[in-house]
Amino acid sequence: MTILRSLPTGNLLDVHGDVNRLFDGLLAPSVRPVDAVQPMAVDVHESDAGYTLQFDLPGIKSEDVRIRVHEGQLSVSAERAANPPAGDGVRTHRSERVHGSFARSFALRRPVDTARITATSQDGVLTLFVPRAEEAKPREIKIDVVK
């Protein structure tokens, strides 16, 4: 059972924070530097044949993506450069599109066929297919009837 703690002033604090953020956004440029590696959004699907991973990577070229399998670890990393508009007198007032390094790693806990991993990219979505190793695939055993 989960116990949730509730503070009677919680909603007032939330409203106070929201109002402060509103005024901060109106009065000051909102440019935030990205120093750390950002996580990538990913969907993971499993079937009898293997695993399908779909990463959202809009605006990232396929040559800027690195996919690596090493010692039971699947790693995907990418880099998105900042693209501010060029020109004299251009100032950035808001920058919400994250740039910098992105990475995700997954432990391969079940046997997979690393030689047959495929990667495709379409419309900003990177799709990896990681097939199960033959010994890890489910199989049906036929029963021989003896007469």
C-alpha positions as CSV (number, residue, x, y, z in Angstrom):
1,M,0.0,0.0,0.0
2,T,1.3,3.5,-0.9
3,I,1.0,6.3,1.6
4,L,0.8,9.8,0.2
5,R,1.6,12.8,2.3
6,S,-0.5,15.9,1.7
7,L,0.3,19.4,2.9
8,P,-2.7,21.7,3.2
9,T,-0.6,24.6,1.8
10,G,0.7,22.5,-1.1
11,N,-1.7,24.0,-3.7
12,L,-0.9,27.6,-2.5
13,L,2.9,26.9,-2.9
14,D,2.3,25.5,-6.4
15,V,0.3,28.6,-7.4
16,H,3.0,30.9,-6.0
17,G,5.7,29.0,-8.0
18,D,3.6,29.2,-11.2
19,V,3.1,33.0,-10.8
20,N,6.9,33.5,-10.2
21,R,7.7,31.4,-13.3
22,L,5.2,33.4,-15.3
23,F,6.8,36.7,-14.3
24,D,10.3,35.3,-14.8
25,G,9.4,34.3,-18.3
26,L,8.0,37.7,-19.1
27,L,10.8,39.8,-17.7
28,A,13.9,37.8,-18.5
29,P,15.1,35.8,-21.5
30,S,14.6,32.1,-21.0
31,V,17.8,30.6,-22.3
32,R,19.0,27.6,-20.4
33,P,22.3,26.0,-21.1
34,V,22.4,22.2,-21.4
35,D,25.6,20.8,-19.9
36,A,24.6,17.3,-19.0
37,V,23.7,14.4,-21.2
38,Q,19.9,14.4,-21.8
39,P,17.9,11.2,-21.9
40,M,16.2,10.2,-25.2
41,A,12.5,9.4,-25.3
42,V,12.1,5.7,-26.2
43,D,9.4,3.1,-26.6
44,V,10.3,-0.6,-26.1
45,H,8.2,-3.4,-27.5
46,E,8.7,-7.1,-27.1
47,S,7.6,-10.0,-29.3
48,D,8.6,-13.6,-29.7
49,A,11.0,-12.6,-32.5
50,G,12.8,-9.9,-30.4
51,Y,12.7,-6.3,-29.2
52,T,11.8,-3.1,-31.1
53,L,13.1,0.2,-29.7
54,Q,11.8,3.5,-31.1
55,F,13.7,6.7,-30.2
56,D,12.4,10.2,-30.9
57,L,15.3,12.1,-32.5
58,P,13.9,15.0,-34.5
59,G,16.4,17.1,-36.3
60,I,19.3,14.7,-35.7
61,K,21.1,13.3,-38.7
62,S,21.7,9.5,-38.8
63,E,25.4,10.1,-39.1
64,D,25.3,11.9,-35.7
65,V,23.8,8.8,-34.0
66,R,26.0,6.1,-32.5
67,I,24.7,2.6,-31.7
68,R,26.9,0.2,-29.8
69,V,26.6,-3.2,-28.3
70,H,29.3,-4.2,-25.8
71,E,29.4,-6.8,-23.0
72,G,25.6,-7.2,-22.7
73,Q,24.9,-3.4,-23.0
74,L,23.1,-1.7,-25.9
75,S,23.9,2.0,-26.0
76,V,22.5,4.7,-28.3
77,S,23.9,8.2,-28.2
78,A,23.5,11.3,-30.4
79,E,24.5,14.9,-30.6
80,R,22.3,17.8,-31.6
81,A,24.0,21.1,-32.3
82,A,22.5,24.4,-31.4
83,N,21.3,26.2,-34.5
84,P,20.7,29.9,-33.6
85,P,19.7,32.1,-36.5
86,A,22.7,33.9,-38.0
87,G,22.8,37.7,-38.3
88,D,23.7,40.9,-36.6
89,G,21.6,41.9,-33.7
90,V,19.9,38.6,-33.3
91,R,19.1,37.9,-29.6
92,T,17.5,34.7,-28.3
93,H,14.6,35.3,-26.0
94,R,13.5,31.7,-25.5
95,S,15.3,28.4,-26.3
96,E,13.2,25.3,-25.4
97,R,14.6,23.0,-28.1
98,V,17.2,20.9,-26.2
99,H,20.6,20.6,-27.8
100,G,23.8,18.8,-26.8
101,S,24.4,15.1,-26.1
102,F,21.7,12.5,-25.7
103,A,22.1,8.9,-24.6
104,R,20.3,5.8,-23.4
105,S,21.7,2.4,-22.4
106,F,19.9,-0.9,-21.9
107,A,21.2,-4.1,-20.2
108,L,20.5,-7.1,-22.5
109,R,19.4,-9.6,-19.9
110,R,18.3,-12.2,-22.3
111,P,20.3,-13.7,-25.1
112,V,20.0,-11.7,-28.4
113,D,21.6,-12.1,-31.8
114,T,23.8,-9.0,-31.9
115,A,25.0,-9.7,-35.4
116,R,21.4,-9.2,-36.7
117,I,20.5,-6.0,-35.0
118,T,19.0,-3.5,-37.5
119,A,18.6,0.2,-37.4
120,T,16.3,2.4,-39.5
121,S,15.4,6.1,-39.4
122,Q,12.3,7.7,-40.7
123,D,10.7,11.1,-40.0
124,G,12.8,11.7,-36.9
125,V,12.2,8.2,-35.4
126,L,15.1,5.8,-35.0
127,T,13.9,2.2,-34.9
128,L,16.1,-0.6,-33.7
129,F,15.2,-4.3,-33.9
130,V,17.1,-6.5,-31.6
131,P,16.3,-10.2,-32.5
132,R,16.3,-12.8,-29.8
133,A,19.0,-15.5,-30.1
134,E,17.6,-18.8,-31.4
135,E,18.0,-20.5,-28.0
136,A,16.0,-17.8,-26.3
137,K,13.0,-17.9,-28.7
138,P,10.0,-19.8,-27.4
139,R,9.2,-22.9,-29.3
140,E,6.5,-25.5,-29.2
141,I,7.3,-29.2,-28.6
142,K,5.3,-31.7,-30.6
143,I,4.1,-34.7,-28.7
144,D,4.7,-38.0,-30.4
145,V,1.9,-40.5,-29.7
146,V,3.2,-44.0,-29.2
147,K,0.8,-46.8,-30.1
